């Protein structure tokens, strides 16, 4: 008795515990038989997607040479590379966080600024947060501003980004700044995340002792784009290659 799994285009096999349930008593024997069969068939990487309800599989897989690759809230993915004549050629685990900041400007030339509750050194910053799975960058910026301040906005331009390393969970971190135009002015701050929130004049922001240099750089960059009458547009396109179809977002430089 062996697992069926799903064969991928790289001649690997993925077994999903929810699709092929197995009692812990029978699991080791079935696993060993499956590995023998897959080795004879010259399969490459063997993946086990273990649902949290089947977590008792994890130590058995580990004892049979499987390693962790990645995890989500309800499953862990473990793998074993079978070929002995070449090293594992696998996609890397997720190693980069993606965040957004909303540079929100109203008709009075004021910037929407927040002070978070959980910073070691409180300072005024732009509202923002992490991009969710399957979410476009500019949509994430609009959503985060709404969640933190209840201010409605529309997209105007990307401003800049910064890339750093050894951030949360040891990951690299990309932070994209999106220029947004406010379409409402009344602030209702999130009591969960935000200590204070207000509209601040641009000149005050650029000279405020409690605004970090990078945030001042962001505003100067936005002002420079305005002076040069250009914008960084984020355009959605559909990429097609025979039967392969995927939506992508492209950065373009446009005159204002």
C-alpha positions in Angstrom: 0.0 0.0 0.0 1.5 3.3 -1.1 0.5 7.0 -1.4 -0.7 8.2 -4.8 0.3 11.8 -4.7 0.2 14.3 -7.6 3.1 14.3 -10.0 4.4 17.7 -11.0 6.1 18.9 -14.1 9.5 18.4 -12.4 8.8 14.7 -11.9 8.2 15.3 -8.2 5.3 14.1 -6.1 3.1 16.0 -3.7 1.0 14.1 -1.1 -1.7 16.2 0.7 -2.8 14.7 4.0 -6.3 16.0 3.7 -6.7 14.2 0.3 -5.0 11.0 1.4 -5.7 10.4 5.1 -3.8 7.7 6.9 -3.8 6.6 10.5 -0.6 7.1 12.5 -0.2 3.4 13.1 -0.1 2.7 9.3 1.7 5.8 8.3 5.3 4.8 8.6 4.9 1.6 6.7 3.0 3.3 3.9 5.6 6.0 3.7 8.5 3.7 3.5 6.8 1.6 0.8 6.0 4.8 -1.1 9.6 6.1 -0.9 10.9 2.8 -2.3 8.4 2.9 -5.2 9.2 6.6 -6.0 13.0 5.9 -5.9 12.5 3.1 -8.4 10.5 5.4 -10.6 13.3 8.0 -10.5 11.1 10.6 -8.9 12.9 13.7 -7.7 11.4 15.8 -4.9 8.8 14.3 -2.6 6.5 16.8 -0.9 4.2 16.2 2.0 1.6 18.9 2.7 0.6 18.1 6.3 -2.5 19.7 7.6 -2.4 20.8 11.2 -4.9 18.1 12.1 -2.4 15.5 10.9 0.6 17.0 12.8 1.4 13.5 14.2 2.9 12.8 10.7 5.6 15.4 11.2 8.1 13.5 13.5 7.7 10.4 11.3 8.5 12.3 8.2 11.5 13.9 9.9 12.8 10.5 11.0 12.6 9.4 7.3 14.8 12.3 6.1 12.2 14.9 5.3 12.9 18.6 6.1 10.6 21.7 6.5 10.2 23.9 3.5 7.4 26.4 4.4 4.3 26.7 6.4 1.0 28.5 6.6 -1.5 28.8 9.4 -3.1 25.4 8.8 -0.3 23.3 7.2 3.4 22.6 6.9 5.1 21.5 3.7 8.0 19.0 4.2 10.2 17.6 1.4 12.8 14.9 0.7 15.1 15.1 -2.3 15.6 11.6 -3.7 18.3 11.9 -6.4 21.7 11.0 -5.0 23.8 12.3 -7.9 22.8 16.0 -7.7 21.9 18.5 -5.0 18.4 19.6 -4.4 17.2 22.2 -6.9 14.2 23.7 -5.2 12.5 27.1 -5.0 13.6 29.0 -1.9 11.4 29.4 1.0 9.6 32.7 1.4 12.3 35.1 2.5 11.0 38.6 1.8 8.2 40.6 3.5 6.3 43.2 1.4 4.9 46.2 3.1 3.3 49.5 1.9 3.1 53.0 3.2 0.4 55.5 2.1 1.6 59.1 1.6 -1.8 60.7 1.8 -2.1 64.3 0.8 -5.3 66.4 1.2 -6.4 69.7 -0.6 -4.7 71.8 2.1 -1.2 70.3 1.3 -1.3 68.3 4.5 0.0 64.8 5.1 -1.8 62.1 7.0 0.5 60.9 9.8 0.1 58.3 12.5 2.0 57.3 15.7 1.8 53.6 16.4 1.2 52.1 19.8 4.0 49.5 19.8 7.1 51.3 18.7 10.1 51.5 21.1 10.7 55.0 20.1 7.4 56.8 19.1 7.6 58.9 16.0 5.2 60.2 13.4 5.1 58.0 10.3 2.9 57.2 7.3 0.0 54.8 7.7 0.6 51.4 6.2 1.2 47.7 6.8 1.9 44.4 5.0 0.5 43.4 1.6 -1.9 40.4 1.9 -1.6 37.3 -0.3 -3.1 38.0 -3.7 -3.4 41.8 -3.1 -2.1 44.5 -5.4 0.3 47.0 -3.9 -1.8 50.1 -4.5 -4.9 48.3 -3.2 -3.0 47.4 0.0 -2.0 51.0 0.6 -5.6 52.2 0.2 -6.9 49.4 2.5 -4.2 50.0 5.2 -4.9 53.8 5.3 -8.7 53.1 5.6 -8.2 50.5 8.4 -5.8 52.7 10.4 -7.4 56.1 9.9 -10.8 55.7 8.2 -9.7 58.1 5.5 -10.7 57.3 2.0 -8.1 57.7 -0.8 -7.4 57.1 -4.5 -4.1 56.1 -6.1 -1.9 58.8 -7.7 1.6 57.4 -8.1 4.2 55.1 -6.6 6.9 57.3 -4.9 9.8 55.0 -4.0 10.7 51.8 -2.2 13.4 50.6 0.2 14.9 47.2 0.5 16.5 45.9 3.7 17.6 42.6 5.3 17.4 40.8 8.7 13.9 42.2 9.4 11.0 40.4 11.0 11.5 36.6 11.2 15.0 37.2 9.8 13.5 38.0 6.4 14.4 40.6 3.9 11.9 43.4 3.7 10.6 45.6 0.8 8.6 48.7 1.7 6.8 50.5 -1.2 5.5 54.0 -0.8 2.3 54.9 -2.6 1.1 58.5 -3.1 -2.6 58.7 -2.4 -5.1 61.6 -2.7 -7.5 62.0 0.2 -11.2 61.9 -0.8 -12.3 62.4 2.8 -10.8 64.4 5.7 -12.4 63.1 8.9 -10.1 60.8 10.9 -11.2 57.9 13.0 -8.1 56.2 14.2 -7.9 52.4 14.8 -7.8 51.9 18.6 -6.1 48.6 18.1 -2.9 49.9 16.4 -2.8 53.7 16.4 -1.8 55.9 19.4 -2.4 59.2 17.5 -3.3 60.4 14.0 -3.6 63.8 12.4 -3.1 66.0 9.4 0.3 67.7 9.4 1.6 70.4 7.1 4.3 69.3 4.7 6.9 71.8 5.9 6.2 70.9 9.5 6.7 67.2 8.6 10.0 67.9 6.9 11.3 69.7 10.0 9.7 67.7 12.8 12.2 66.2 15.3 9.9 63.2 15.7 10.0 62.2 12.0 12.8 59.9 10.9 15.1 60.9 8.0 13.8 58.2 5.7 10.2 59.4 6.0 11.4 62.9 5.2 13.2 61.5 2.2 9.9 60.0 1.0 8.2 63.3 1.0 11.1 65.1 -0.7 11.0 62.4 -3.4 7.2 62.9 -3.9 7.8 66.7 -4.1 10.5 66.1 -6.7 8.2 63.9 -8.8 5.6 66.7 -8.7 8.1 69.4 -9.7 9.3 67.2 -12.6 5.7 66.5 -13.6 6.1 62.7 -13.7 4.4 59.8 -12.0 5.2 56.2 -11.5 2.1 54.4 -12.6 1.3 50.8 -11.6 -0.5 49.2 -14.6 -2.1 45.8 -14.5 -1.5 43.6 -17.5 -2.4 40.0 -18.4 0.6 37.8 -19.3 -0.3 35.0 -21.7 1.9 32.1 -22.9 -0.1 29.4 -24.7 -2.4 28.1 -22.0 -0.5 30.0 -19.2 -2.3 33.1 -18.1 -1.3 35.4 -15.2 -2.1 39.0 -14.1 1.0 41.1 -13.6 1.6 44.7 -12.4 4.1 46.8 -14.3 5.8 50.1 -13.3 5.7 52.8 -16.0 6.9 56.4 -16.0 4.3 58.9 -17.2 4.0 62.6 -17.7 1.5 64.3 -15.5 
